[in-house]
Amino acid sequence: MPATPAPTHRNVARMMAYALMAECLLIVPILIPLYLSRGLSATDVFLVQAVFTVGVFVFEVPSGYFADVLGRKVSLVLAAAFWIIGFSAYALARSFAGFATAELLLAFGMSLRSGTDAALVYDSLQEAGAEGEFARYQGRVELASRVGTALASVTGGLLGAMLLELPVYLNIGTAALMFAVALTFVEPARTRPPYESPLRGVGRALRRCVDDTDLLLPLLLGGVMMSVGIVGLWAYLLLLQKAGVSSAVTGIIFAVFQLASGLGAQRSLALERALGARRLVLLFPLVGVGLVALSLWPTVPVCAAVMVANAFVWGVSGPLLMTRVNERTSSDLRATVISIGSMSGRLLYAVVAPVVGLLTDRSSLATGFGFLGAVALAGTVSLGALYAWRLASGPTPPAVEPAASA
């Protein structure tokens, strides 16, 4: 990497620490037992997570525009602050309403971070003239986040076996560390949006997405991969819980899931160079194939295998698609555009997750996996084929980057 101004260069390393703390989710292995211990049904479990997704959906684009206007650092600091508040609310929750309130607070924090983290990394590299290395460094950031979650999964499962609520209290501390790291970020010099109403600014970003097919397709495809991956994750954990797998073992399995995802992100650039982006995108439907297989054989060994395989493909998709999005977006609306892509995934999640929950309660978890697999195949095959065709025919020139300003 070429020589860079030291403060901005350190943003990338600091983002790795920030991502590690943000994804240090000690509570994940114990969430299903915690929900069930409070009397929630399978439908309630998916509805609580749908509340989170709807919250992120509502806040996603406005918070992305906020990051473009007022700065990446301010947005990331506030994201950490809301995670402290959200985990504190989780510690106090005793009912569906309490968990839903906590998830809304976490959703606001997530929306402030979503898109802003990748935008900060890209802007920092762009200031150094090294934006071509984004996939490499973003892969490292995602690997750091997955390692954090993997370690937290094992630890959270073990701690939860001793005291169910203990991981929740410890996550308040990890959010505080996340806040401390956010204070050290340096805002890179970049173009800021012109003075205009937020609605006009968001509308300008939406038009940019709709008018540029080579930008819209990776945004939508990334949204499908994200939504299916998250719904699938909760379904995997529910299957393990129903099978009587302990929280400690669940934590270990989830750790492997996260490491596989991190490895996929870290190897994304190498795989793209070896296979080509077009062939790599055509591998995405394997996620749907795995989910359909799990609907036919809903056992713990098959679940563990599908979790790891799908996590790897999910990890590969992130840097691959995000590189294309950043290349086609100028820095004045980069966080807003990335948030629009995330919003599409959150919307799909909000529709699909409750259906999976209802099918699980009224039929079986295998039926829920079958439905989710069909959604995954429909989205990845249709959008993947279109995007592969666009890559084969040659994309139009990317967005012109305006002159940077502090």
MOSUL-V111695 format. One record per backbone hydrogen bond with DSSP energy under -0.5 kcal/mol. CO is the residue of the C=O (numbers start at 1). NH is the residue of the N-H. E is the energy in kcal/mol with one decimal. If there is no record, write none. Layout:
# MOSUL-V111695
co->CO nh->NH e->E
co->CO nh->NH e->E
This chain:
# MOSUL-V111695
co->5 nh->9 e->-2.5
co->6 nh->10 e->-2.0
co->8 nh->11 e->-1.5
co->9 nh->12 e->-1.1
co->9 nh->13 e->-0.6
co->10 nh->14 e->-2.5
co->11 nh->15 e->-2.4
co->12 nh->16 e->-1.5
co->13 nh->17 e->-1.5
co->14 nh->18 e->-2.6
co->15 nh->19 e->-3.1
co->16 nh->20 e->-2.1
co->17 nh->21 e->-2.2
co->18 nh->22 e->-2.7
co->19 nh->23 e->-2.2
co->21 nh->24 e->-1.0
co->23 nh->25 e->-2.5
co->24 nh->26 e->-1.6
co->25 nh->28 e->-1.2
co->27 nh->30 e->-1.1
co->27 nh->31 e->-0.9
co->28 nh->31 e->-1.1
co->28 nh->32 e->-0.6
co->30 nh->34 e->-2.5
co->31 nh->35 e->-3.2
co->32 nh->36 e->-2.7
co->33 nh->37 e->-2.2
co->34 nh->38 e->-0.9
co->35 nh->38 e->-0.9
co->35 nh->40 e->-2.1
co->36 nh->39 e->-1.5
co->41 nh->45 e->-2.2
co->42 nh->46 e->-2.0
co->43 nh->47 e->-2.3
co->44 nh->48 e->-3.0
co->45 nh->49 e->-1.8
co->46 nh->50 e->-2.0
co->47 nh->51 e->-2.3
co->48 nh->52 e->-1.6
co->49 nh->53 e->-2.2
co->50 nh->54 e->-3.2
co->51 nh->55 e->-2.6
co->52 nh->56 e->-2.5
co->53 nh->57 e->-2.6
co->54 nh->58 e->-2.6
co->55 nh->59 e->-2.3
co->56 nh->60 e->-2.6
co->57 nh->61 e->-0.6
co->59 nh->63 e->-2.6
co->60 nh->64 e->-1.9
co->61 nh->65 e->-2.5
co->62 nh->66 e->-2.1
co->63 nh->67 e->-2.1
co->64 nh->68 e->-1.7
co->65 nh->69 e->-2.3
co->66 nh->70 e->-3.0
co->66 nh->71 e->-0.6
co->67 nh->71 e->-0.9
co->71 nh->75 e->-1.4
co->72 nh->76 e->-2.3
co->73 nh->77 e->-2.5
co->74 nh->78 e->-2.3
co->75 nh->79 e->-2.1
co->76 nh->80 e->-1.8
co->77 nh->81 e->-1.9
co->78 nh->82 e->-2.3
co->79 nh->83 e->-1.3
co->80 nh->84 e->-1.8
co->81 nh->85 e->-1.8
co->82 nh->86 e->-2.7
co->83 nh->87 e->-2.5
co->84 nh->88 e->-1.7
co->85 nh->89 e->-2.1
co->86 nh->90 e->-1.9
co->87 nh->91 e->-1.8
co->88 nh->92 e->-0.8
co->89 nh->92 e->-0.6
co->89 nh->93 e->-0.9
co->90 nh->93 e->-0.6
co->95 nh->99 e->-2.5
co->96 nh->100 e->-2.7
co->97 nh->101 e->-2.3
co->98 nh->102 e->-2.1
co->99 nh->103 e->-2.5
co->100 nh->104 e->-2.0
co->101 nh->105 e->-1.8
co->102 nh->106 e->-2.3
co->103 nh->107 e->-2.4
co->104 nh->108 e->-1.9
co->105 nh->109 e->-1.8
co->106 nh->110 e->-2.8
co->107 nh->111 e->-2.6
co->108 nh->112 e->-1.7
co->109 nh->113 e->-1.3
co->110 nh->114 e->-3.3
co->113 nh->116 e->-0.6
co->113 nh->117 e->-2.0
co->115 nh->119 e->-2.0
co->116 nh->120 e->-2.4
co->117 nh->121 e->-2.0
co->118 nh->122 e->-2.6
co->119 nh->123 e->-2.9
co->120 nh->124 e->-2.3
co->121 nh->125 e->-2.2
co->122 nh->126 e->-2.8
co->123 nh->127 e->-2.3
co->124 nh->128 e->-0.9
co->125 nh->130 e->-3.3
co->126 nh->129 e->-1.5
co->130 nh->133 e->-2.1
co->131 nh->134 e->-1.8
co->133 nh->137 e->-2.2
co->134 nh->138 e->-3.6
co->135 nh->139 e->-1.9
co->136 nh->140 e->-1.4
co->137 nh->141 e->-2.1
co->138 nh->142 e->-2.6
co->139 nh->143 e->-2.2
co->140 nh->144 e->-2.5
co->141 nh->145 e->-2.1
co->142 nh->146 e->-2.2
co->143 nh->147 e->-2.7
co->144 nh->148 e->-2.3
co->145 nh->149 e->-2.1
co->146 nh->150 e->-2.8
co->147 nh->151 e->-2.7
co->148 nh->152 e->-2.2
co->149 nh->153 e->-2.4
co->150 nh->154 e->-1.9
co->151 nh->155 e->-2.4
co->152 nh->156 e->-3.6
co->153 nh->157 e->-2.3
co->154 nh->158 e->-2.1
co->155 nh->159 e->-2.9
co->156 nh->160 e->-2.8
co->157 nh->161 e->-1.3
co->158 nh->162 e->-0.8
co->159 nh->162 e->-0.8
co->159 nh->163 e->-2.8
co->163 nh->166 e->-1.5
co->165 nh->168 e->-0.8
co->165 nh->169 e->-1.4
co->166 nh->170 e->-2.0
co->167 nh->171 e->-1.7
co->168 nh->172 e->-0.8
co->169 nh->172 e->-0.7
co->169 nh->173 e->-0.9
co->170 nh->174 e->-1.7
co->171 nh->175 e->-1.9
co->172 nh->176 e->-1.5
co->173 nh->177 e->-1.9
co->174 nh->178 e->-2.1
co->175 nh->179 e->-2.0
co->176 nh->180 e->-1.9
co->177 nh->181 e->-2.2
co->178 nh->182 e->-2.2
co->179 nh->183 e->-1.3
co->181 nh->184 e->-1.8
co->182 nh->185 e->-1.3
co->190 nh->405 e->-0.6
co->197 nh->201 e->-2.3
co->198 nh->202 e->-2.9
co->199 nh->203 e->-2.4
co->200 nh->204 e->-2.0
co->201 nh->205 e->-1.8
co->202 nh->206 e->-2.6
co->203 nh->207 e->-2.4
co->204 nh->208 e->-1.8
co->205 nh->209 e->-2.0
co->206 nh->210 e->-2.6
co->207 nh->211 e->-2.7
co->208 nh->212 e->-0.9
co->211 nh->213 e->-0.7
co->212 nh->215 e->-1.5
co->212 nh->216 e->-2.7
co->213 nh->217 e->-2.4
co->215 nh->219 e->-1.5
co->216 nh->220 e->-2.6
co->217 nh->221 e->-2.8
co->218 nh->222 e->-2.2
co->219 nh->223 e->-1.7
co->220 nh->224 e->-2.1
co->221 nh->225 e->-2.3
co->222 nh->226 e->-2.3
co->223 nh->227 e->-2.5
co->224 nh->228 e->-2.5
co->225 nh->229 e->-1.9
co->226 nh->230 e->-2.3
co->227 nh->231 e->-2.6
co->228 nh->232 e->-2.5
co->229 nh->233 e->-1.8
co->230 nh->234 e->-1.8
co->231 nh->235 e->-2.0
co->232 nh->236 e->-2.8
co->233 nh->237 e->-2.4
co->234 nh->238 e->-2.1
co->235 nh->239 e->-2.3
co->236 nh->240 e->-2.4
co->237 nh->241 e->-2.2
co->238 nh->242 e->-2.6
co->239 nh->243 e->-1.8
co->240 nh->245 e->-2.4
co->241 nh->244 e->-1.5
co->246 nh->250 e->-2.7
co->247 nh->251 e->-2.2
co->248 nh->252 e->-1.5
co->249 nh->253 e->-2.5
co->250 nh->254 e->-2.8
co->251 nh->255 e->-1.9
co->252 nh->256 e->-2.0
co->253 nh->257 e->-2.1
co->254 nh->258 e->-2.3
co->255 nh->259 e->-2.5
co->256 nh->260 e->-2.5
co->257 nh->261 e->-2.0
co->258 nh->262 e->-2.7
co->259 nh->263 e->-2.6
co->260 nh->264 e->-2.2
co->261 nh->265 e->-2.2
co->262 nh->266 e->-2.6
co->263 nh->267 e->-2.1
co->265 nh->268 e->-0.8
co->267 nh->271 e->-2.6
co->268 nh->272 e->-2.3
co->269 nh->273 e->-2.2
co->270 nh->274 e->-1.8
co->271 nh->275 e->-3.1
co->271 nh->276 e->-0.6
co->272 nh->276 e->-2.2
co->276 nh->280 e->-2.0
co->277 nh->281 e->-2.3
co->278 nh->282 e->-1.3
co->280 nh->283 e->-1.4
co->281 nh->284 e->-1.6
co->283 nh->286 e->-2.0
co->284 nh->287 e->-2.0
co->285 nh->288 e->-0.5
co->285 nh->289 e->-1.9
co->286 nh->290 e->-2.3
co->287 nh->291 e->-1.8
co->288 nh->292 e->-2.3
co->289 nh->293 e->-2.3
co->290 nh->294 e->-1.9
co->291 nh->295 e->-1.5
co->292 nh->296 e->-1.2
co->293 nh->297 e->-2.1
co->297 nh->299 e->-2.4
co->299 nh->303 e->-2.6
co->300 nh->304 e->-2.7
co->301 nh->305 e->-2.1
co->302 nh->306 e->-2.8
co->303 nh->307 e->-2.7
co->304 nh->308 e->-2.0
co->305 nh->309 e->-2.4
co->306 nh->310 e->-2.9
co->307 nh->311 e->-2.1
co->308 nh->312 e->-1.9
co->309 nh->313 e->-1.9
co->310 nh->314 e->-2.6
co->311 nh->315 e->-2.6
co->312 nh->316 e->-2.2
co->313 nh->317 e->-1.9
co->314 nh->318 e->-1.1
co->315 nh->319 e->-0.7
co->316 nh->320 e->-1.3
co->317 nh->321 e->-2.5
co->318 nh->322 e->-2.7
co->319 nh->323 e->-2.0
co->320 nh->324 e->-1.0
co->321 nh->325 e->-1.9
co->322 nh->326 e->-2.5
co->323 nh->327 e->-2.2
co->324 nh->328 e->-1.3
co->326 nh->329 e->-1.2
co->330 nh->333 e->-1.4
co->333 nh->337 e->-2.5
co->334 nh->338 e->-2.4
co->335 nh->339 e->-2.1
co->336 nh->340 e->-1.7
co->337 nh->341 e->-1.6
co->338 nh->342 e->-2.0
co->339 nh->343 e->-2.5
co->340 nh->344 e->-1.7
co->341 nh->345 e->-1.5
co->342 nh->346 e->-2.4
co->343 nh->347 e->-2.5
co->344 nh->348 e->-1.9
co->345 nh->349 e->-2.3
co->346 nh->350 e->-2.6
co->347 nh->351 e->-1.3
co->348 nh->352 e->-2.8
co->349 nh->353 e->-2.9
co->351 nh->355 e->-0.8
co->352 nh->356 e->-2.3
co->353 nh->357 e->-2.3
co->354 nh->358 e->-2.6
co->355 nh->359 e->-2.8
co->356 nh->360 e->-2.0
co->357 nh->361 e->-2.3
co->358 nh->362 e->-2.9
co->359 nh->363 e->-2.0
co->359 nh->364 e->-1.1
co->364 nh->368 e->-1.5
co->365 nh->369 e->-2.4
co->366 nh->370 e->-2.2
co->367 nh->371 e->-2.3
co->368 nh->372 e->-2.4
co->369 nh->373 e->-2.6
co->370 nh->374 e->-2.0
co->371 nh->375 e->-2.1
co->372 nh->376 e->-2.5
co->373 nh->377 e->-2.6
co->374 nh->378 e->-2.5
co->375 nh->379 e->-2.4
co->376 nh->380 e->-2.7
co->377 nh->381 e->-2.3
co->378 nh->382 e->-1.6
co->379 nh->383 e->-2.0
co->380 nh->384 e->-1.4
co->381 nh->385 e->-2.0
co->382 nh->386 e->-1.9
co->383 nh->387 e->-2.7
co->384 nh->388 e->-2.7
co->385 nh->389 e->-2.2
co->386 nh->390 e->-2.2
co->387 nh->391 e->-2.4
co->388 nh->392 e->-2.2
co->389 nh->393 e->-2.2
co->390 nh->394 e->-1.0
co->400 nh->402 e->-0.5
co->405 nh->190 e->-2.4
